[in-house]
Amino acid sequence: MNILYIMFDQLRFDYLSCAGHPHLQTPHIDALAARGMRFTRAYVQSPTCGSSRMSSYTGRYPSSHGVQFNSYPLRVGEWTMGDHLRKAGMGCHLIGKTHMVADADGMQRLGLAPDSVIGVRQSECGFDPWIRDDGLWAEGPDGFYDSKRSPYNEYLKDKGYPGENPWNDFANAGIEGDDIASGWFMVNADKPANIAEEDSETPWLTTQAMEFIEQAEGPWCAHLSYIKPHWPYIVPAPYHDMYGAEHVLPVVRSDAEREDAHPVFNGMMNNQIGKTFSRDEVRAKVIPAYMGLIKQADDQMGRLFNWLEKTGRMQDTMIVVTSDHGDYLGDHWLGEKNLFHEPSIKVPLIIYDPRREADATRGTACDELVEAIDLLPTFLEVAGGEPASHILEGRSLMPFLRGETPDWRDYAIAEFDYSTMPLCEKLGLEPKDARLFMVTDKRWKFMHAEGGLRPMLFDMENDPDELVDLAKADGHQEVIDMMYDRLLEWGLRMSQRITLSDAQIKARRGTSGRKGILLGVYEADELAPALTEKYRGPVPK
């Protein structure tokens, strides 16, 4: 068995036709769901790219691995997907984005050369990179957001696109007369990107994936990590005008949300992103482009899956399709992500397992509470590795794929650290207090805010759109107390003792006596002779 682990960036859970979108047809992803299992309550562990991805790649919560926000380095020595799978005899390779920042200070402290095998793996989140491209080649007054060499830019230059940054000038921009119409300005979202469709980022990464698989010797796990439909919201023809304002779903928000809003929620509604996405003309421009990016992605899935069928790899490869978080798109007066409403924190998750034991669940949906950190334990089981529950905080999803009914979690957890955002200072908080925690079950969603701020609470059974924050008023203290009990239970988990498993600890019990440590002994004959023979006999001469 091989594993093709496909992640889209910023793909909402409900922007697939198999999830019920009435206008956006995604037949190729739908077809994979018909051959596998779709998980309808899959939550990421952070609603921001870097933190969410590091949880997926380590199988651990943000407070365990330490990457609480974008650009936080993943510390040297943290166990990753690559470490677990290689130990089980499976290679682990990267094609695309990770948003991972290397712990350069830690590598220098330990003398790890960046160009060594171990140095590369430490710098690439444990993966052996086929190609790494985070797709953020933006330049401002202080330089580039990502200062590494861009493989995609080099590809475009080889194709004849002029300039030093064709990612910016062509792949993510249209034209206005003789001028660049940058995708950073959302007024340009309805323009076609000034690039041949086959040269744009999504087809390019699909081709890279096929080239990797063609030469790969198994068993392997390939993380195909797409850059889109993440902003800039601009897509090449013919996808730029496939959808119009008539395909934009009604916005999910209410004026009541603004009344006595939670301070963090209020701050995000009133920042640049929130105020922009609250404008109807912005949604009318952006959402059709976002849908076009998803349609292009689905077409590339068709291209990839057809190729896998022709090459016979569909029969020996597990395929996973998911996302690192969603996109508010104006819902709840917000854009982007960074809070815990469903459009932001819930993601699509489809798993296709070609083996016979998954036949009984093909085309079904699972409604259990699944976390993104469950994928790594799933992959480890597929690879035939020993479970590592002292390190991995998720649980294998294989029982669901086999049609079993395992004893499962009652709630899911997510975290968010907003200490690097101006909102932290506006609220008068220290960085250590600018933290949010989500606890959700199948009915209630709860948010705790550090720093002495009140919680938020939603009844998703009676208010599925999460428009009424019940914590604004009295009357639900029993539910709030239950959620705090769960948060305490989760907070008391064993999360940092990762160098020894429970089995190893149990095996060590009582063994010190056989290595000469005889504590609390009054006379030698109180113990077995074998334990005391080194302490008996005549004095050496």
Buried (B, 14 or more C-beta within 10 A) or exposed (E): BBBBBBBBBBBBBBBBBBBEBEBBBBBBBBBBBBBBBBBBBBBBBBBBBBBBBBBBBBBBBBBBBBBBBBEBBBBBEBBBBBBBBBBBEBBBBBBBBBBBBBBBEBBEEEEBEEEEEEBBBBBBBBBBBBBBBBBBBBEEEEEBEBEEEBBBBEBBBEBEBEEEBBBBBBBBBBBEEEEBBBBBEBEBBBBBBBBEBEBBBBBBBBBBBBEBBEEBEBBBBBBBBBBBBBBBBBBBBEBBBBBEEEBBBEBBBEEEBBEEBBBBBBBBBBBEBBBBBBEEEBBBBBBBBBBBBBBBBBBBBBBBBEBBEEEEBBEEBBBBBBBBBBBBBBBBBBBBBBBBBBBBBBBBBBBBBBEEEBEEBBEBBBEBBBBBBBBBBBBBBBBEBEBBBBBBBBBBBBBBBBEEEEEEBEBBBBBBBBBBBEBBEEBEBEEEBBBBBBBBBBEBBBBBBBBEBBBBBBBBEEEEBBBBBBBBEEEBEEBBEBBBEBBEEBEEEEBEEBEEBEEEEEEEEEEEBEEEEBEEEEEEEEEEEEBBEEEEEEEEE
